[in-house]
Structures are given as C-alpha cells and as structure tokens.
Amino acid sequence: MARQKLLVANWKMHFVRAQASEYLKVFTERVRGVHKTELVLAPPFTLLETVGRALEGTAIRLAAQDLFYEREGAFTGEISPIMLKDLGCSYVIVGHSERRRLLGETDELINKKLKAARDAGLVPILCVGETLEERRAGKTQRVLEAQVRGALAGVHPHPQPLSPSRERGAGVRGPHLVIAYEPVWAIGTGINAEPEEAEASALFIRELLAQLWNAETATTVRILYGGSVKPANFEGFLRHPNIDGALVGGASLDPEAFAQLAQMAERV
Ligand code: PGA
C-alpha cells in the first residue's frame, strides 16, 4: 500500500488570532491544487478554534502540539484529549524534543500521552531523535530504539477502518500512529540532517516497528523527517522511500514557504 505523503506545520509558540487569519488566507489559496498530500496545521492551543473554523470545508487537518493523559479532572493548566477532539483535532504531537528538554518529559510520560491520544481517537505524531552528543558517541540507533520502545510500551496496533469521510476530526487511514524522526541538533538550527542519514533512521524505525508489531503494520506507518526543512532542501528527503513527509517548524511560519513544500510533496 502506498503511504500518503504528510506535511505537518508545527507553529510552536507563534501567532495571535489576527496573524493566524492572515496566514490562512494566503495558505488555503496557495494549496488549492494540493490533493494527494495530506496537510496538517498544529497551532498553539489558543488558536485551535480559530484555525479549525477557517479549515472547515477543506481537507487540511488540525493538530495540537501536546496534550495531557487524563480525560478530565483537577489538572490545572492541562488540556485533555477530549477537549482537542471537541475542537476538531485529528492529530496531536507527542514527545517533541523541546518538551523533553525544557519540560523534562520522559518516555513514561510520553507513553501515557500517546495512549490517551489513541484512546480518544487522535493520531499521535510521536517525535524521536538523538542529540548531537549522542550522535557523536555513535548512539543514534540506541536512542531511537529506547524512545520508540518507551513510547509504545503496551501499545498495540489497531488499524483504523478506512474512513470514507474527509471531515475534520474524522478517522484517519492506517494505524493510529505517525512517527517524526527529528534529530535534536537539526531542529531550529538551519542545519538539516543529510537525507541519506534521515532515510537510514526512518528505515531503522520501520524495522523496529516490524519487530514490535508486525511487518505489515510497519509498512503502513508514516515516518516523517523534521529539522530545518525548507523548500531548498526538501526535495532530497522526498526522494527516499521511508520518508513520508515532514514536520516543519520555522519554514511553516511562512505560508508561502509551507505551501511550496506542499507543492513539492505533491509532485513526487
Ligand atoms: P524546525 O523545527 O523546522 O524549525 O527545525 C522542526 C520541529 O521542531 O518540529
């Protein structure tokens, strides 16, 4: 089965409502001809409703950048998977390296969040990746293996039925998981991984999924590359068979640049 290309814009902590609306006007216009590639926007929580409304009637899906693992309760400041579903989210980013590093998120916590997302019918976009130190010490695969095993402990593949609906928040094709390989040293630095290295890591992750689950499921999971993706370097990643798209930070803040990435994915 051919995997559909996927591009996710991680806006991180950027934009207020007026900026988001300006962005969407330009972006939705520019990607009008994009049909084969799945496009996802991950704005901050405060913009989910605004962006979700603007995306109504389009095939562009909504993602949150994080979630809490309980459905409701006394958890001041946290946001539950139910709340995200209510706003029309289809996806949620889990285990981003900025949260691992700045907020001390562990594989155990990420595992809880990933399970909670799947239980609520949200597709987690699990981020994994090595630091520069780990890479220099030749530990990349060891780190990826620990992060994937940790995040997926006790998680079973339950392939979703094919959904005829393209509505916001509707079920997504394939197993309930996307993995983003994001080497920490490449995030926001302007220094991207070599596409060959990213392909090797994506293949390693896919083979690990085949071991943990089964080969058939592993071939249906989409694996993205993330880390300083921009129009000037994206082509190289798209040529590789195990890279199914990208998780984009900086370049996704420019609607023209992000639309250009979408058009490049569409041409592959
Ligand atoms: P970047 O961020 O494209 O700015 O490197 C990627 C990410 O953090 O998801």
Residues whose N, C-alpha, C, O or C-beta is under 5 A from the ligand:
A	BS01	PGA	N10 A186 I187 G188 T189 G226 G227 S228 V229 L247 V248 G249 G250 A251
